[in-house]
Amino acid sequence: MRTLYVKLVVATIGIMIFSSILAFILSNMYYQQKLKPENDEKITTIAESIKSYIDEYPNINLTEYLESIASVGYQMYLVDDFREGDFYGAEFRDESLAEQTVEQVLNGEVYHGILEFPQETFVTGFFANELKNTIGVPITHDGENYALFLRPDIKLLFNEMHFLFAWLLVLTILLSIILVAISTKYLVKPISELTAATKSLAEANFNVEIETKRSDELGVLSQSFVQMAKKLEQMDDVRKEFISNISHDIQSPLSNIKGYTNLLENESIRDEEKGEYISIINGEIKRLSSMTDQLLLLASLDRSDDLVKRKTFNLGEQLKELVRNYQWQINEKGLMLAYTLPDIEWNGDPALLNTVWDNLLSNAIKYNKPDGSINLSIEEKDEAVIVTFEDTGIGLEHTEIERIFDRFYRADTSRTRTVEGTGLGLSIVWTIIKLHDGSIQVDSREGEGTVFTVKLPNGK
């Protein structure tokens, strides 16, 4: 199987070859359509000037004159009425010439062989060293008619340029191949590193090292991959913590249920003890049921936001109803509750949002100090509805605030050992608020209390 490096090198060289062929074809077309007529006209002018000079000076030695012209870079063929001809300058590769062409020039017509040179060949007429690829003009000297065929001696004029261009082409191709191989290796290197890192990641080794100093797209990709690896490591830690927590949270009530069920089998226990044991078993069953319901709700929220059934309802009235439901717990703990809950109509899912308020209020009660206080408020501000839950509870450490919305995360058990929880409530709160395009902020000081601020876009 070819590597990406080989594919890039082969593809680049293929592109170079294809581009060279295409450029040659286009250049040839340009010569045929544009340059060849101009060359024909230019060389015709030179041939006419030679003819004019011979006409102006009839006593010149024609052979010497044509040899002098040939020496400065021209190939010529002079033929008389008897079809006897002489060549001047470099030899023609192809000396064939139609009899009709010679007759045409001897009769006084100009022959445009360069312009009429066939276009089928890839070798342009400018470089075709053939007698028919010339300009023919009639001349008269010493009372005799001649046909003079003329073209530039390309080899004489551009011989060194031929070698120069040949070396230039060879070196360009060789250097291009070498540079393509080097540059492609440089481009492919981070991809190779990413491939190795991916394999390492697949083996649950999240400590990947990738060169991320590049500022191009591959550098951005490498940085994103490193961030992804860190995120996956965090998720793996959360997964392990989830397994540990869910195992403990399920095993603990099951153990209690099993233990108290075994006690109920003892016929010697009193009815009062049986009732107490049954109450504990029911409590543990309720705890398991609550955990199951929360897990199912989180799973539903994760799948899509189709769960959100929006309608307009009174947000203030919803919170007042919630307060009434928790009044007995508030009184039992000796808490002082203050609230500012004006009637505000809002568009959202009342059932899901009631879950949010229920979690936040129950936490404010659960983690509060005896004889503490809770303050609830709603206000409309900058096209948003802001709901605040403030308590004077045990508070949170800075590291705890950063993870408070992680699933199954619970604060320091040394400070919360007297309360029970699944660690899912605030994760549910965060998910529901995000589904309503809102945000939640936590401000807390250890030992002083916590403030949860929910900001919801005004959906009236």
C-alpha positions in Angstrom: 0.0 0.0 0.0 1.4 3.3 -1.0 2.2 5.8 1.7 0.9 9.4 1.6 4.5 10.6 1.1 4.9 8.5 -2.1 1.4 9.5 -3.3 2.2 13.2 -2.9 5.6 12.9 -4.6 4.1 10.9 -7.5 1.1 13.2 -7.8 3.4 16.3 -7.8 5.7 14.9 -10.4 2.7 13.9 -12.5 1.3 17.4 -12.2 4.7 18.8 -13.3 4.8 16.5 -16.4 1.2 17.2 -17.3 1.7 21.0 -16.8 4.8 20.8 -19.0 3.0 19.0 -21.8 0.0 21.4 -21.6 2.3 24.4 -21.6 4.2 23.1 -24.6 0.9 22.6 -26.5 -0.4 26.0 -25.6 2.9 27.6 -26.5 2.9 25.8 -29.9 -0.6 27.0 -30.5 0.5 30.6 -29.7 3.4 30.3 -32.1 1.1 28.9 -34.9 -1.5 31.6 -34.4 0.6 34.6 -33.4 4.3 34.3 -33.8 4.6 32.4 -37.1 2.8 35.1 -39.2 5.1 37.7 -37.6 8.2 35.7 -38.3 7.0 35.1 -41.9 6.5 38.9 -42.3 9.8 39.7 -40.8 11.9 37.3 -42.8 10.0 38.3 -46.0 11.1 41.9 -45.3 14.8 40.7 -45.0 14.5 38.7 -48.2 13.0 41.8 -50.0 15.8 44.0 -48.8 18.4 41.5 -50.2 16.5 41.5 -53.5 16.5 45.3 -53.5 20.2 45.5 -52.8 21.0 43.2 -55.7 18.7 45.3 -57.9 20.4 48.5 -56.8 24.0 47.1 -57.3 23.8 44.9 -60.4 27.6 44.7 -60.7 28.2 43.0 -57.3 29.5 39.4 -57.1 26.3 37.5 -56.3 28.1 34.5 -54.9 30.3 36.5 -52.5 27.3 38.7 -51.4 25.2 35.7 -50.6 28.1 34.0 -48.7 28.5 37.2 -46.6 24.8 37.1 -45.9 25.0 33.4 -44.9 27.9 34.1 -42.6 25.8 36.4 -40.3 23.2 33.7 -39.7 21.1 32.7 -42.7 20.6 29.6 -44.8 19.9 30.2 -48.5 19.2 28.3 -51.7 19.6 30.0 -55.1 18.2 28.3 -58.1 18.2 29.6 -61.7 15.9 29.1 -64.8 17.7 25.8 -65.6 16.8 24.4 -62.1 20.4 24.4 -61.1 20.9 25.6 -57.5 23.6 26.4 -55.0 23.3 26.3 -51.1 24.8 29.0 -48.9 25.3 28.7 -45.2 24.5 25.7 -43.0 23.0 22.6 -44.7 19.2 22.0 -44.7 18.1 18.9 -42.9 15.5 18.4 -45.6 16.4 19.8 -49.1 13.2 18.7 -50.8 11.3 21.4 -52.5 8.4 21.1 -54.9 9.1 22.0 -58.5 5.9 24.0 -58.6 7.2 26.2 -55.7 10.4 27.0 -57.7 8.4 27.7 -60.8 6.1 30.0 -58.8 9.1 32.1 -57.5 10.8 32.3 -60.9 7.6 33.7 -62.3 7.9 36.6 -59.9 5.8 35.5 -56.9 6.9 35.5 -53.3 6.8 32.1 -51.5 5.7 32.1 -47.9 6.9 28.7 -46.8 7.2 29.7 -43.1 3.6 30.8 -42.9 2.4 27.8 -44.8 4.5 25.3 -42.9 2.2 22.4 -41.7 0.8 22.8 -38.2 0.3 19.2 -37.4 3.8 18.8 -35.9 4.7 19.6 -32.3 8.0 21.0 -33.5 7.1 24.6 -34.5 8.0 25.9 -37.9 10.5 28.3 -36.4 12.9 25.3 -35.6 12.2 23.1 -38.6 15.4 23.1 -40.7 13.7 22.3 -44.0 14.0 23.9 -47.4 10.3 24.2 -47.8 10.2 26.2 -44.5 11.7 29.3 -46.1 10.8 32.5 -47.7 11.2 32.6 -51.5 11.7 35.8 -53.5 12.5 36.3 -57.2 15.7 38.2 -58.1 17.4 39.2 -61.4 21.2 39.5 -61.8 23.2 39.9 -65.0 20.0 39.4 -67.0 19.2 36.0 -65.5 16.3 35.2 -63.2 16.8 33.4 -60.0 14.7 32.1 -57.1 16.2 32.8 -53.7 15.0 30.8 -50.7 16.0 32.2 -47.3 15.6 31.3 -43.6 17.5 32.1 -40.4 20.2 29.7 -39.3 18.7 28.8 -35.9 21.6 26.5 -35.0 24.1 29.3 -35.6 22.1 32.0 -33.9 20.9 30.0 -30.9 23.3 27.1 -30.6 24.5 28.2 -27.1 21.0 29.0 -26.1 20.0 25.4 -27.0 22.5 24.0 -24.5 21.5 26.6 -22.0 17.8 25.8 -22.2 18.5 22.1 -22.3 20.5 22.3 -19.1 18.0 24.7 -17.6 15.2 22.2 -18.3 17.2 19.2 -17.0 18.2 21.0 -13.8 14.7 22.4 -13.3 13.2 18.9 -13.5 15.9 17.3 -11.2 15.8 20.1 -8.6 12.0 20.1 -8.7 11.9 16.4 -8.0 14.4 16.8 -5.1 12.6 19.8 -3.6 9.2 18.0 -4.0 10.6 15.0 -2.2 12.0 17.2 0.7 9.1 19.5 1.0 6.6 16.6 0.8 8.4 14.9 3.6 8.2 18.1 5.7 4.5 18.3 4.9 3.8 14.6 5.7 5.9 14.5 8.9 3.1 16.0 11.2 0.6 13.6 9.5 2.9 10.7 10.3 3.2 12.0 13.9 -0.6 12.3 14.1 -1.0 8.7 12.8 1.4 7.4 15.5 -0.4 9.5 18.1 -3.8 8.1 16.9 -2.5 4.6 17.3 -1.3 5.5 20.8 -4.6 7.1 21.6 -6.4 3.9 20.4 -4.4 2.0 23.0 -5.7 4.4 25.8 -2.3 6.2 26.0 -3.4 9.8 26.2 0.1 11.3 26.8 0.8 12.1 23.2 3.6 14.5 22.0 3.2 16.2 18.7 5.1 19.2 17.2 2.6 22.1 17.3 4.9 25.0 16.5 3.7 25.3 12.9 1.2 28.0 12.2 -0.4 26.5 9.1 -3.4 24.2 8.8 -1.3 21.1 9.9 -0.2 23.1 12.9 -3.8 23.9 13.8 -4.7 20.3 13.3 -1.9 19.1 15.6 -3.0 21.6 18.3 -6.6 20.4 17.9 -5.5 16.8 18.2 -3.5 17.5 21.4 -6.5 19.3 22.8 -8.7 16.4 21.8 -6.3 13.9 23.5 -6.5 15.9 26.7 -10.3 16.1 26.5 -10.4 12.3 25.9 -8.2 11.8 28.9 -10.6 13.9 30.9 -13.5 11.9 29.5 -11.7 8.7 30.3 -11.2 9.9 33.9 -14.8 10.8 34.1 -15.8 7.4 32.7 -13.7 5.6 35.3 -15.1 7.9 38.0 -18.6 7.3 36.6 -18.1 3.5 36.9 -16.7 3.8 40.4 -19.5 6.1 41.5 -22.3 4.2 39.9 -21.0 1.0 41.3 -20.8 2.5 44.7 -24.1 4.3 44.5 -25.9 1.1 43.3 -24.0 -1.3 45.5 -24.6 0.7 48.7 -28.4 0.7 48.6 -28.5 -2.9 47.3 -26.3 -4.0 50.2 -28.6 -2.2 52.6 -31.7 -3.8 51.0 -30.1 -7.2 51.2 -29.0 -6.7 54.8 -32.4 -5.5 56.0 -34.2 -8.2 54.0 -32.1 -10.8 55.8 -33.1 -9.3 59.1 -36.8 -9.4 58.2 -36.4 -13.2 57.8 -35.7 -13.4 61.5 -39.1 -14.2 63.1 -38.0 -13.0 66.5 -37.8 -9.3 65.6 -40.5 -7.0 66.8 -43.1 -5.4 64.6 -41.7 -1.9 65.4 -38.3 -3.1 64.1 -39.9 -4.7 61.0 -41.6 -1.4 60.2 -38.3 0.5 60.6 -36.5 -2.0 58.4 -39.2 -1.8 55.7 -39.0 2.0 55.8 -35.2 1.8 55.3 -35.7 -0.6 52.4 -38.3 1.6 50.8 -35.9 4.6 51.2 -33.1 2.7 49.4 -35.5 1.6 46.6 -36.6 5.2 46.2 -33.0 6.3 46.0 -32.2 3.7 43.3 -35.4 4.7 41.4 -34.4 8.4 41.6 -30.9 7.6 40.3 -32.4 5.6 37.4 -34.8 8.4 36.5 -32.0 10.9 36.5 -29.8 8.6 34.3 -32.7 8.1 31.8 -33.3 11.9 31.8 -29.7 12.6 31.0 -29.6 10.0 28.3 -32.7 11.6 26.7 -31.3 15.1 27.0 -28.0 14.0 25.4 -29.7 12.4 22.4 -31.4 15.6 21.1 -33.2 18.7 22.0 -36.5 17.3 20.6 -37.3 16.7 24.3 -37.9 20.4 24.8 -41.6 21.2 24.5 -41.9 25.0 24.6 -44.9 26.9 25.7 -45.5 30.2 27.5 -45.9 30.0 31.3 -45.6 32.2 34.4 -42.0 31.7 35.7 -42.7 33.5 39.0 -45.7 31.4 39.7 -43.8 28.2 39.0 -41.1 29.1 41.5 -43.7 30.1 44.1 -45.3 26.7 43.8 -41.9 25.1 44.2 -41.3 27.0 47.4 -44.6 25.9 48.8 -43.7 22.3 48.1 -40.4 22.6 50.0 -41.8 24.7 52.9 -41.8 21.9 55.3 -38.1 21.1 54.7 -37.2 24.7 55.0 -39.0 25.0 58.4 -37.6 21.7 59.6 -34.0 23.0 59.1 -34.9 26.3 60.6 -33.9 28.3 57.4 -35.1 31.8 56.6 -36.4 32.1 53.0 -36.7 35.4 51.2 -37.8 35.8 47.6 -38.6 38.3 44.9 -40.6 36.5 42.3 -42.6 38.8 40.1 -45.0 37.4 37.4 -42.9 37.0 34.3 -44.2 35.2 31.2 -41.5 33.1 29.6 -41.4 30.7 26.7 -39.8 27.3 27.4 -40.4 23.8 28.7 -42.0 24.2 32.1 -41.4 20.6 33.1 -37.7 20.6 32.3 -37.2 24.0 33.9 -39.0 22.9 37.0 -36.4 20.2 37.3 -33.7 22.9 37.2 -35.4 24.9 40.0 -36.0 21.8 42.0 -32.4 20.8 41.9 -31.0 24.2 42.8 -33.5 24.8 45.6 -33.0 21.3 47.1 -29.2 21.8 47.0 -29.6 25.2 48.7 -31.6 23.5 51.5 -29.4 20.3 51.7 -26.0 22.1 51.9 -27.1 25.0 54.0 -26.2 25.6 57.6 -28.8 25.2 60.4 -30.7 28.6 60.8 -29.2 29.8 57.6 -30.9 31.7 54.8 -32.0 31.3 51.2 -32.7 34.1 48.8 -34.6 33.6 45.4 -35.1 36.3 42.8 -36.2 36.8 39.2 -35.5 39.9 37.1 -35.7 40.9 33.5 -32.5 42.6 32.2 -31.2 43.3 28.7 -33.7 41.0 26.9 -32.9 38.2 29.3 -34.5 36.6 32.4 -32.1 36.2 35.3 -33.0 33.7 38.1 -30.8 33.7 41.3 -30.5 31.1 44.0 -28.4 32.3 47.0 -27.7 30.4 50.2 -25.5 30.7 53.3 -24.3 27.1 53.1 -21.0 25.3 53.3 -19.8 26.8 50.0 -17.4 25.3 47.5 -13.6 25.3 46.9 -12.3 26.8 43.6 -11.4 23.4 42.2 -14.9 22.1 43.0 -16.5 25.0 41.1 -14.7 24.0 38.0 -16.1 20.4 38.1 -19.5 21.1 39.8 -21.4 20.3 36.6 -19.5 17.1 35.8 -21.6 13.9 36.0 -21.3 12.0 39.3 -19.0 14.6 40.7 -19.7 15.4 44.3 -17.9 17.9 46.6 -15.5 17.0 49.3 -17.2 14.1 51.2 -15.5 15.3 54.4 -17.8 18.3 54.3 -20.9 16.7 52.8 -20.9 13.3 54.4 -24.2 13.9 56.2 -26.2 14.3 52.9 -27.0 11.8 50.1 -26.9 12.5 46.4 -26.2 11.0 43.0 -23.9 13.7 41.6 -26.2 14.0 38.6 -28.5 16.9 39.6 -26.3 19.8 38.5 -25.3 18.0 35.3 -29.0 17.8 34.5 -29.4 21.5 35.4 -26.5 22.5 33.1 -27.8 20.3 30.2 -31.4 21.7 30.4 -30.2 25.3 30.6 -28.0 24.8 27.5 -31.0 23.3 25.6 -32.8 26.6 26.3 -29.8 28.6 25.0 -29.1 29.9 28.5 -26.1 29.9 30.8 -25.5 29.3 34.5 -22.8 30.8 36.7 -21.6 29.7 40.1 -20.1 32.1 42.7 -19.1 30.5 46.0 -16.8 30.9 49.0 -16.0 28.1 51.2 -17.9 28.3 54.5 -19.9 31.4 53.4 -22.3 30.2 50.8 -23.1 29.8 47.1 -24.9 31.8 44.4 -26.3 30.1 41.3 -27.2 32.6 38.6 -29.2 31.3 35.6 -29.5 33.6 32.6 -32.2 32.7 30.0 -32.8 34.6 26.7 -36.2 36.3 26.8 -38.4 34.0 24.8 -41.7 35.8 25.0 
